[in-house]
Amino acid sequence: MKTGKLEALLWSIALPGLAQLLNKKVAKGSMFLVFELLLNMNSHLNLAVLYSFQGKIQEAIDVTDYQWLMFYPSVYMFAMWDAYREVETETASYSYLPFVIGLYFLTASISYSSTLKIGNILLGPVWLPALALLLGLFVGFLIKNMCLKVKESS
């Protein structure tokens, strides 16, 4: 039995590949898990998350390997989109746009996370990308809806 869209997204948010494993896509799910673990361990993301939650933003920046972290959003967002797409009986038009636009915002924010301040606050490699992802998803849904309206009117 396939999982629902929300369940698939929530499992993928928890750990890329879990939704695919739940849907018996063992090879694909295992591949996402391996990529996630490889990128997570080499970027030191868990330490960055730990330091960020403790308010130690400079330590989070210092421990992060940005060359590894830059690729993490691609695996993360693609695994979520794939999990979402897998549970659809028919993939809706432009359903990929929120995931892709979210990915662009997420990746760009990682590039600036060690120096960009909002007000006087340095958010670092966890909080700035999290906020950027929310903004990117919002923009992606807006663009998706605009594209659907244009498609309907033509």
N, C-alpha and C positions, 0 to 999 in steps of 0.2 A: 504494500500500500504506500502510495506516495504521500509525502508530507504536504501541508498547505503552504501557501506563499509566505505568510507571516512566520510560521514555524521554521521554514527553510532559511529565511533571512536571519532570524534570531540565532539559529545554530551556526550559521556562517559568520555572524558577528562575533559569537563566542570563540570560534576557532575555524578558520577556513578549511573546508574539506568535510566537516562533520555532516552537513546537509547531504552532500553527495553520498557519503557512506550510509546514511539513513535510507537513501533512495536506491541502495544497492549498486551504486556506481563506484565500485571498490578501487579500480585503477585510478580514476580521476580524483576521487576523494583522497586516496593515499598520496597522489602527486601533490595536491594542494597542501596537505599536511606536511609533507617533506619540505616543500618550498617555504612554507610558513615557519617551520622550525629552523631551517637554514638561515633565512633572513632575520628572524627574531634573535637567534643566538649571536649571529655575527654583527648585527647592528646594536646589540645590547639593549634592545627595546624594553625588556622587562625591568632592567635597572633604571632606565629613563622614566618609565611609568612609576616605579616605586619612589624615586626622588621627586618627581613632579607632584605626586599625591602628598608627599611630605613638605611640599613648598620649597624644595631645594632645586630651583630651576637651573642655576649655574652648574650644579653637579650633574643634572640630567643632560645638559648640553655637553659637558666635558666627557661624559661616559659614552655618548652616542657616536657610533660610526656612521656618518651620514652617507657614505658611498653605498653601504648596504641598506640603510633605511630608505633611500630614495626609490628602491625597487619594491619595497614592501607594499605600498598602496596599490600597485598594479595587481599583485597576486590577491590581495585582500578584496578589492572591489570586483575583480573578475570572478573570484570564487562566489561572491554574493550574487552577482548578476547571473552566473551559471546556475546557482541553486534556485533563484527566482524563476529563471527561464525553464528549468527542468520540470517544475510543477505546473506550468501552464499547459493547458491542452492545446491552445493556439496562442503563440506569442503575439502580444498586442503591438501595434505599430509604435515605434519610437520608445519602447519600454527600456531600452538600453541607455537613453539619454541621461536620466538622473545619475546613473552609476558612472558613466563616462565623465560628465561634467563634475561630479563629486570627486572623481579621481584626479582631474586636472587641478582643481582647487586644493586638494589634499597634497599632491606632489609639489605644487608651487609653494604652498605654505611651509613645507618641510625645508625648502631651499632657504627661506628667510627666517626660520624659527630660532636661529641662534642670535639674531640681531634685531629683528623687528619688535618694536614695542607698541603696545596699544595704550595710549596715554603715556604713563611712565612705567608701565608693567611689561616686563619681559615674560612671555608665556612659554617659550621653549618648545622642544620637539614633541610634546604630547598635547598640551592645551591649545596651542595655535592651530595645529592640524585638525584637532577635534572640532574647533569652531569653524574652521575653513570647510570641513566636510559638510557640516550642517548647512552652511551658506551655499556650498556647491550643489548639494541635493535640492535645496529650495530653488536655485536658479535652473537646475536641470529639469525639475518638474514644471517650472514656468515655460521653459523652451519646449518641452514635450507637449504641453497643452497648446501652445501657440502653433506648433507644427500640426497637431491634430485638427485644430480649427481651420488652418489653411488647407489642409487635405480635404476636409469636409466641404469647404466652400468651393472647391474647384471641381 
